Amino acid sequence: MGLNHRLLFGAAIFLLSVGVSSETINDYALWNIKSDPSETRWIQIREFQRMEGEEIFHIDVYSRENGDMQELAMRLADHIAIEREALLNSIGQPVDTGVPERVAYDKAVTRWMKTPAAQREICRRPVQRCLDPVFAAE
């Protein structure tokens, strides 16, 4: 294979990998995140927006003890605004367990939107490190 063909092939692979990454986030709203072995934690992507050229995802975070499907999920964060790269560094596999109730999320995101733009917190590291320290797991 000549140099031009290799360059074109490499560019095509790069474009495919970038496209798959974007599609994956948009195709699934529920993702597991790193947690203690005794529990399962996941995020639910509620909304997406562009702010000053940056992709921001609005999520809430949940936890449930492993094997306890009867127990309601515990909400660890009502709302976290997180930038795309931090979200990608946080998520593992898509999951099926969601939490349809959005009242707490809606209140929290409304508070966030009413905060002056310069004071709005945006998570720029893995979501586990942006949780309240009481719940955070390193």
WOSUL-V558135 format. One record per residue. N is the residue number from 0. RES is the residue in three letters. SS is DSSP state (~ for helix, > for strand, _ for the rest). PSI is psi in degrees with one decimal (999 if undefined). D_LAST is the distance of its C-alpha to the last C-alpha in Angstrom with 2 decimals. Layout:
[[N/RES/SS/PSI/D_LAST] [N/RES/SS/PSI/D_LAST]]
This chain:
[[0/MET/_/131.7/46.33] [1/GLY/_/168.2/47.24] [2/LEU/~/-43.4/44.96] [3/ASN/~/-41.7/45.43] [4/HIS/~/-40.4/44.54] [5/ARG/~/-41.2/41.38] [6/LEU/~/-44.3/40.33] [7/LEU/~/-42.6/41.11] [8/PHE/~/-45.7/39.28] [9/GLY/~/-41.8/36.15] [10/ALA/~/-40.2/36.34] [11/ALA/~/-42.5/36.78] [12/ILE/~/-43.6/33.73] [13/PHE/~/-46.8/31.63] [14/LEU/~/-39.3/33.00] [15/LEU/~/-42.6/32.36] [16/SER/~/-36.7/28.69] [17/VAL/~/-43.6/28.24] [18/GLY/~/-42.2/30.17] [19/VAL/~/-42.1/28.29] [20/SER/~/-46.6/24.93] [21/SER/~/-44.1/26.42] [22/GLU/~/-39.6/28.22] [23/THR/~/-45.8/25.25] [24/ILE/~/-43.3/23.35] [25/ASN/~/-25.9/26.61] [26/ASP/~/-27.6/27.68] [27/TYR/_/133.7/24.80] [28/ALA/_/-13.4/23.43] [29/LEU/>/126.0/20.88] [30/TRP/>/140.9/17.84] [31/ASN/>/155.3/15.11] [32/ILE/>/162.5/11.45] [33/LYS/_/137.3/8.59] [34/SER/_/175.0/8.28] [35/ASP/_/146.2/9.04] [36/PRO/_/-20.4/12.36] [37/SER/_/-4.6/14.43] [38/GLU/>/168.7/14.01] [39/THR/>/131.0/14.41] [40/ARG/>/145.7/13.00] [41/TRP/>/162.0/15.04] [42/ILE/>/154.0/16.32] [43/GLN/>/118.0/20.00] [44/ILE/>/120.3/21.52] [45/ARG/>/-38.0/24.32] [46/GLU/>/164.8/25.88] [47/PHE/>/141.6/26.08] [48/GLN/>/159.3/27.91] [49/ARG/>/128.9/28.88] [50/MET/>/116.6/28.75] [51/GLU/_/45.5/30.51] [52/GLY/_/4.2/30.06] [53/GLU/>/140.3/26.33] [54/GLU/>/120.0/25.03] [55/ILE/>/130.0/23.00] [56/PHE/>/139.4/21.68] [57/HIS/>/121.3/21.55] [58/ILE/>/162.9/19.24] [59/ASP/>/160.2/18.33] [60/VAL/>/138.3/15.40] [61/TYR/>/162.5/16.09] [62/SER/>/150.6/15.05] [63/ARG/>/139.9/17.44] [64/GLU/>/140.1/17.57] [65/ASN/_/137.4/18.52] [66/GLY/_/-3.0/22.30] [67/ASP/_/70.8/23.03] [68/MET/_/-16.0/24.71] [69/GLN/_/-28.0/27.13] [70/GLU/_/142.1/24.68] [71/LEU/_/148.7/23.98] [72/ALA/_/145.2/20.58] [73/MET/>/129.9/18.66] [74/ARG/>/121.7/18.14] [75/LEU/>/-28.2/14.80] [76/ALA/>/127.6/16.18] [77/ASP/>/-36.1/19.89] [78/HIS/>/133.6/19.65] [79/ILE/>/128.6/17.49] [80/ALA/>/127.1/19.46] [81/ILE/>/136.8/17.63] [82/GLU/>/159.2/19.35] [83/ARG/~/-51.4/20.14] [84/GLU/~/-39.9/18.27] [85/ALA/~/-38.8/14.91] [86/LEU/~/-46.6/15.80] [87/LEU/~/-34.1/16.82] [88/ASN/_/-8.1/13.59] [89/SER/_/-36.0/11.78] [90/ILE/>/152.4/14.32] [91/GLY/>/-107.3/15.37] [92/GLN/>/151.6/18.65] [93/PRO/>/148.7/20.94] [94/VAL/_/164.2/21.29] [95/ASP/_/-14.8/24.35] [96/THR/_/110.1/22.99] [97/GLY/_/172.3/23.51] [98/VAL/_/103.6/24.22] [99/PRO/_/-24.6/27.53] [100/GLU/_/128.5/27.65] [101/ARG/_/7.5/27.05] [102/VAL/~/-50.3/28.54] [103/ALA/~/-41.1/25.39] [104/TYR/~/-48.8/24.16] [105/ASP/~/-42.5/27.65] [106/LYS/~/-44.3/27.82] [107/ALA/~/-41.9/24.50] [108/VAL/~/-33.3/25.35] [109/THR/~/-43.5/28.85] [110/ARG/~/-43.6/27.59] [111/TRP/~/-43.9/25.48] [112/MET/~/-31.2/28.61] [113/LYS/~/-15.2/30.79] [114/THR/_/138.6/28.69] [115/PRO/_/138.6/30.38] [116/ALA/~/-40.2/29.01] [117/ALA/~/-18.0/28.15] [118/GLN/~/-2.5/25.93] [119/ARG/_/130.5/24.02] [120/GLU/_/133.7/20.26] [121/ILE/_/124.1/19.04] [122/CYS/>/127.5/15.44] [123/ARG/_/19.9/15.50] [124/ARG/_/175.7/11.98] [125/PRO/_/140.1/9.87] [126/VAL/~/-33.7/10.43] [127/GLN/~/-31.4/7.03] [128/ARG/~/-7.1/7.03] [129/CYS/~/-3.3/10.61] [130/LEU/_/160.3/10.53] [131/ASP/_/133.8/12.06] [132/PRO/_/-24.5/9.95] [133/VAL/_/-35.4/11.53] [134/PHE/_/-14.3/9.94] [135/ALA/_/140.9/6.52] [136/ALA/_/125.8/3.78] [137/GLU/_/999/0.00]]
